[in-house]
Amino acid sequence: MKWKFINKIVVKEEIQLICNQETRKEVMKHELCKAIWGDCEVQWVVQPTINSTGELLCLWFKDYFDLTNSFQGNGFIGLKGIWRKG
């Protein structure tokens, strides 16, 4: 249910990057990321569950953002890249 809601927002608002915490998924597969995003032109970075901190997920439209580096720590994901017009 939550994934369908997120997909509607992404499509309606033409979102280029979205981050989600507490995904409650052990493994994020490409098919699920495509379903959430509503397009196969999606890239993502995920941080698995650490202790009691839930999984973190960042998704973006690859025509708008070129990821050059990502880094993670306890409870955060950092993304470094270049924004493009798409």
Order of alpha helices (4+ residues) and beta strands (2+ residues): alpha-beta-alpha-beta-beta-beta-beta
